[in-house]
Amino acid sequence: MNIKLYADGANINDMLSVYKEGLVDGFTTNPSLMKKAGIKDYKEFAKNVVNEIPDLSISFEVFSDDFEIMEKEALIFKEFGENVFVKIPIQNSKGESSIPLIKKLSNEGVNLNITAIYTIEQVKETVEAVSENAKTYVSVFAGRLADAGIDPIPVIKESVEICHSKKNVELLWASTREVFNIFEAERLGVDIITVPDDIINKYKKVGKTPEQLSLDTVVTFANDIQELGYSIID
């Protein structure tokens, strides 16, 4: 497949496991994943990850809600390694646009991963703002759009065309919900898809026939019934 798989998580042991297995092409993380993993020192965690994984793309997100501090954080992350991409949300929690900061950082040569994107307008603004002299990921949250009852496919289709109109800009399918999303993203021409650990584990099993899946399902039911001791007829 042409699409690149990026593992989405913040457990360094899990990250190193898939890295050593050669299962993924890069990594992303975010503050929520950091919280879930119990990370106490973000800078130390980021340095350790880059030291252990020096040859694959790794995205680290800024923590501040203030644009001036965001800029300082981004420049710190930039120094951790050439493989580092700095995640900047498309807006802060006050609804203020990050586009001026995105434009400034990109012009300064910072590789960016613009996150929390849901609309075509946000995609257009981002692509217009970034410089071709730095690399940019445009992260569209397809899974969360689908969770809200919105078909993400038209958004992804148009986003592919917009992102591919500019050098060094790649479209990233974020918030993956199922293995089939990987094949959907590949079919639509998406460059990257972020994949959580549970989806990576399911992806390893790709290739089974429907007949095999049917039998596996029935065997699972049978094993659970035996373990639970269920009986309808006494």
Buried (B, 14 or more C-beta within 10 A) or exposed (E): EEBBBBBBBBBBEBBEBBBEEEBBBBBBBBBEBBEEBEBEEBEEBBEEBBEEBEEBBBBBBBEEEEBEEBBEBBEBBBEBBEBBBBBBBBBBEEEEBBBEBBBBBBEBEBBBBBBBBBEBEBBBBBBEBBBEEBBBBBBBBBBBBBEEEEEBBEBBEBBBEBBBEBEEBBBBBBBBEEBEBBBBBBEBBBBBBBBBBEBBEBBEEEEEEEEEEEEEEEEEEEEEEEEEEEEEEE
